[in-house]
Structure formats: structure tokens, C-alpha cells
Amino acid sequence: PSQLSHTGVMGEYEPKIEVQFPETLAAAKGSTVKLECFALGNPVPQINWRRTDGLPFPSKIKLRKSNGMIEIPNFQQEDAGLYECITENSRGKNIARGRLTYYAKPHWVQPIQDVEVAVEDTLYWDCRASGKPKPSYRWLKNGEQLAIEGRIQIENGALTISNLNLTDSGRYQCIAENKHGVISSSAELRVVASAPDFSKSPMKKLIQVQIGSTVDFECKPKAFPKAKCSWKKGGEQLQENERISLLKDGGLRVANVTKGDAGTYTCLATNQFGTARGSTSLVVTEPTRITLAPSNLDVTVGESVVLPCQVQHDPLLDISFTWYFNGSLTDFQRDASHFEKVGGSASGDLMIRNIQLKHSGKYVCMVKTEVDSVASAADLIVRGSPGPPEHVRVDEITDTTAQISWQEGTDNHSPVTTYTIQARTPFSVGWQRATTVPDVIDGRTFTSTVVDLNPWVEYEFRVVATNKIGGGEPSLPSEKVRTEEAVPEIPPSEVSGGGGSRSELVITWDPVPEELQNGEGFGYVVAFRPSGTTTWIQTVVTSPDTPRYVFRNESILPFSPYEVKVGVYNNKGEGPFSAVATVFSAEEEPSTAPSGVSATSLSSSAIQVSWTAIPWKMSNGRLLGYEVRYWNKGQKEESSNRVKAAGNETSIKITGLRSNLDYYTAVRAYNSAGAGPFSATVNATTKKPPPSQPPGNVVWNVTDSRVVLSWEEVRAMDNESEVTGYKVLYRTSQGGLEVLTTAGTTAELWLQLQDDYLIEVRATTEGGDGSSSQQILIPRLASMDARGSGPSVLSIFSVSSFLATIFSLTLNSVL
């Protein structure tokens, strides 16, 4: 019984352990093991577990019931050992120990398998199992305990039977056991005896080798026990010498083969049950040699080359050529645009057409026969124009210059000779060659200064490399950079002006394009002075797009010459002025109306208006012309029509009017300042329209080349103009139009009758020409007399509608 310490409190005592497990516990492999430890004490004791050897617990071990129980799942050999339950309180501690031991049932490592062994051979059958404790072994044959005797031995479970005979065949069983279990494995032993037989493993019919090589002949018939082999060539027994060896497995080796070794080799295989034979023919060939091999080449992009590959080979052998490019087999179908085999079947020459940079590299011609293969390699260098330069940068920028640097790209096997810099702005048409210092940039130089740039413009730069083959791809563009601002240098062009309203001086110019404005705050300084004076009047126009300025002042005299110039400025300062131009102030509109205005009727649709030119002083400007307005009796004067005549004309014909109607008209002069006052109004009445009835019943006759025509008179209606006479229009199908006028209803024509003639007749009146008669055709005739009338002639001589159409179009356009 525990003693209370003098410091203790009444009723306290150290832990007492009651264990729930034996001192030694055997646990099976893979099982779950639990150890429980119960302790009494006051205060309530703490419980802990550990292994006596101090090894930590693996993570699979669980503590349960407030550490009172330890649980070990899937128990293994390494979990065996001494476990301690430690209980502790303030009064003291106690320990209980339990040993866990491991055991395992037998488990096969190597069971036995069915075997077939030749009579007189030795059987070795290994049988192995694992287990704890280590299993013991015994063997059964056909269910009976196997008797151990001189030929039959068992060691560590392995069975050995030497000098086998047919009675050893049977079903064998190996049994492994320990105190925890028993397992068995069974298999069949067949002891076999047979004469040699080549049917399952025949000898090779034919072996082809080349002179100087070593050849092995195999002879492996099925035979129990194993056959002994001897060899013949033809009918002659072969003995070993420095070139001929008989191999352990029954094979034959012939080294350093010559043409004389060709022939048939026979293997005689024998055991106590019989003999068999098999043969192989040996063919000895000449070695394959490359007689013309590809050589290293140096070519330019776009050229075509042939890599030769010619061989000498034994005529008995088939030959094949393959090409490898940089280690990969060449596919002649896929690469047909560049690669082609040329020179027929006995040649392996490779043609490469339109060679590209990607075709640089190693080419190998591989020649194969059934017995040997040879190869030859060549390196091909393809030289091309350079690749793009890289990392183009703008290192420094001023108002008109930029320092550019870059790194070299690939030279494609031909050194870069020069570099060119190109520039692009929002205002340029694509990329333009830039002016550089130095002008020619050497191929070993990777920096240059671009000059003659415009200030305050966004630029991109790129670099092109050139070698002796040509110019390459341009680099990627640099980042966009803007040149610095500067005073503008280019004044506007095309400074002129003139016109405008009274008391105005209009000055115009072509605005300066944005790329020449050189900076922000761009505008124009407009300067002007009356010709002959010394002081300039100046004004500022702040918009860079404005193309004009108008100066208004009552003191400006009409059409006076001024000297004018336009300058430029921006935030950086003032630039130059344009050249001085002379510009006239606005003119004064005409102050007088034209006099002597008259109007005359010309026809049913036209009147003529005439006037006297107005007197004109040069100081008023330049007279541009006259404006005539007209309206008819039914129209308002305000809605009148207007036509214009040039300054030197004093009459105008107004057409497209209605017939038999009063028209009023007035005239005024105008110049660039405007129009003057109108003249007094005059009027004229258009004529009545011409008759709508055409001349009828046109009759003609011909004597020699005299044609006499007659027709019926045309009578005008009351609302039509009186007939004053007639027009006869005649022409050949090729010739020009001719017109004859007559007062009566007959006419006489003299015609050249080597051609067809087309004729028509119209009435004439004050109001214009009346409708045309039907066209008549007088055909090409000899000197014989002929006569006819319009419609009947038309039906006798078919006039092509083509001629008629041409005729009527021509007539209409003439009149």
C-alpha cells in the first residue's frame, strides 16, 4: 500500500494499473491489434503509450478512450516489439508492459510450374514460400510422399532429380507449412524422349553475305535428349580450323568469308533415338561501294543543285537509295516542289530545286542491299539575303534628327554589307528611305543618325539589312516617337485673293499641312498694305486649317491693288512670310443699266434679245457679263427665268419658249461684286407654230441626171404660221446634206446618179419648218429614164431602216 507523503492531502494516492492484455501477444500479419490499460488514482492519472525501443509511432496507430487504448491496424513485422502504458499523477507513476509478436501464414514466393525435360537430363524444381515462422517443405508425387534416394534430393524446398527416366513423369505437389497454416502448389513433369526433328525449327534456306564478313549457321532441331551436330559442305565433312568453328549450341561459324565458301552447308543432328539433317545455301557477294559521293556545297537561295550518289554493287543484289536531311528521312512526295530523285533507278542523285534557307544542313545518301549498307554525307550551306535586324530603338531625338540603334539579325551565311533606315509618319505614303549620317551605313555599324526630319511629327523607324545576295526583310518598327517642336519654316503657298463684297479685301492661301507646322499653337500672320505704301497692316489667324482672311473697311476703294503676304508662327516663335502677291480689293457692282434693249421674235419657240454695252471704268473692276431675265404674260415677274451672256456679247437667243405668246425681258450687267440695275422691260411675241401637215404626194422623174420633183401645197390652219415656201433636203447614203429652197410646189435637182439618194420636203414658215414629207429613195440608175412617187418607190426599192434612221438623225441635227 502506498504511503501518504507528509505534504499530501488526505485520500490522494498514486496510480494503480489494471491491464487488459497478456504479457506476450502473438498478432497475425494484416490484423488489427488493440491494447487497453485502465488506471485508478487520485488525482485522476494521465495515461501515455510508447515503444520501449524509443521508435516513434507511425501515423496509422490510433489512441482511443482518453489514451486508455492503443489500436494498430494492418499489423506488420515492423509493428512487433515491447509497448509500455505509462500512468502518472502528482503522487507518482506506474508502467505496464506488453510484448507484441508477429506471425504470418505461409505465402507463395515461387510456386512450381509444369515442365518438359529430356530423358537423362536433370530436373531442378525450385519451390519457395514466405511465412513467420519460416515454413518447412515436403513433396508428393501423384498424391504419395516422395521418397528421397540417390537420384532424388530436396534442399530448402527445391527438388532435384538427376538422370531422368520416363517413369519420373507425373503430378508433383510442393507443400509449405508453419504452425499458422499450410499451402500447396502442384505441376506436371513430363519426361520426353524423341529423335531430332527440324519441322518446328527449320534451318534458313539461304544466307547472303559479302566477302570478308563472318557468317553463323544455326542448327537447332527439336530432340530429347539434345542432339549432337556435325557439319558438311557439299559432300565433304567440315573440320575446325582458323576460319571454321563448331559452336557449343551445334551451330557453325565461318569467318572472313571468300567466294569459295559459297555452297550448301548441311547439319547432321543425332541422339540415341535417331538422326535428322537440314541444309542452308550460302551466297557470297561483292561489297557495295559509293563511286561518286555528294560533296559539300555552298549555294544561293533560289538556285538548283544536284547531290550525286552513284554506286558499284553486286549484280545479284537489289539496291535501294534513301536520303536523310538533318537526320530525318526525306519524303519525296511531300517535298516534291523542292526534292526529286534524278538519274534513273540505278542512281541515287538528289536534285534540290529553288533551294531555300531552310534547306541548309547535312545530307546523307544511304545505299542498302539485302546484305550491306553504305552511306555518304555532305554539308550544304545556303546563302540568302539577311533576316530582319532586331531591337530597333530610338536613343535620342531632337526637332529634326533621331539617333537610331539596332542589333544584327541572321546574316543567312552571307555577311551584311550595308544597312538602310526607313521612316514612316501619319502623313507619309508608307515607308520612305530616311536621310542618314553617315549616308551609307556599313554592315558592321549598328547605330546611325537620321536627319532632315520634320519637327513635332510622330515617326516610326525600321532597318533593312543588305548583303551581296540582296536586301532582306525589314525589322519590326521602333516605338513611335515625336520629334521636338521648332519654329515653323514653310510659309503657306498660293497666296492670292480678290473678289468679295464691297469694301472687302479677300486674301486666300493654301494652308500649311500638319507635318510642316513644327509644333503646337500653329497659326498665320496676314500682312497687307495698299500698293505704293510702306506700312504693313498685320492680323493673326489662329486656326491652322483656315485658308482665307477677309479685311472689311469702308475706306477700301473698289478694285484697288494691295500687296499681301502670309507668314506662320507656333508656340516656338514666328517663321517666314510667303512672297508678296498683289491682290485687288472687291469690285463695285455696275451702277448703270444697259440701254438700247430690244426683243425680236425668231420663231414659234425662240426670241432674240439685244442691247448696247454699258460704259465701263477700269477702277470698277472687270465686267463679267450680262444677265437677261424673261417671263411670259401669264407669269409673275418674280418667277422669271434667267440666262447669262459673257462680258463682250451684246445679244442672246432665248429658246424653248411656247408659241404665239407675249414674252417680257430685261437686262442687267454684273461683275464679281454683284449685279447692277435692270434695263427697261421690252417684249416680243413668239410666232405661231409651223403647220403640222407635211407636203403630200411627192412625185419624181429622172432624165439623165436631172430630177424633177412636185408635191401638193401645204395649207396652214388658223393657229399655224402661213407657209412662205418649201425646203427640199437631199443627200446620198455617204455624202453630206444639201438644201434647196423654193417658193412653189416643184423643184428641179441635178444629181450624180452613181449613188442612192434620199430626199424629203418640208414647208417653211415664220414659226419654223413644218413636218417632213415621207422620205423617198432614188436608187442608183444608169442614164435610163425613171419615174415614181414617194410611197410606191418605197415599196419597190426596199430602203434599209438603217439608212432611214441615219438620215432622219442627220437631218434633225442639221436643222
Secondary structure by P-SEA (a helix, b strand, c coil): ccccccccccccccbbbbbccccbbbbcccbbbbbbbbbbcccbbbbbbbbcccccccccccccccccbbbbcccccccccbbbbbbbccccbbbbbbbbbbbbcccccbbbbbbcccccbbbbbbbbbbcccbbbbbbbcccccccccccccccccbbbbcccccccccbbbbbbbcccbbbbbbbbbbbbbbcccccccccccbbbbcccbbbbbbbbcccccbbbbbbbcccbbbbbccccccccccbbbbcccccccbbbbbbbbbcccbbbbbbbbbbbbccccccccccbbbbcccbbbbbbbbbcccccbbbbbbbbcccccccccccccccccccccccbbbbbcccccccbbbbbbbbbccccccbbbbbbbbbcccccccccccccccccbbbbbbbbcccccccccbbbbbbbccccccbbbbbcccccccccccbbbbccccccbbbbbbbbbbcccccccccccccccccccccccccccccccccccccbbbbbbcccccccccccbbbbbbbbbcccccbbbbbbbccccccbbbbbbcccccbbbbbbbbbbccccbbbbbccbbbbbcbbbcccccccbbbbbbccccbbbbbbcccccccccccccbbbbbbcccccccccbbbbbbcccccbbbbccccccbbbbbcccccccccccccccbbbbbbcccccccccccccccccccbbbbbbbbbbbccccccccbbbbbbbcccbbbbbbbbcccbbbbbbcccbbbbbbbbbbcccccccccccccccccccccccccaaaaaaaccccaaaaaaaaaaaaaac
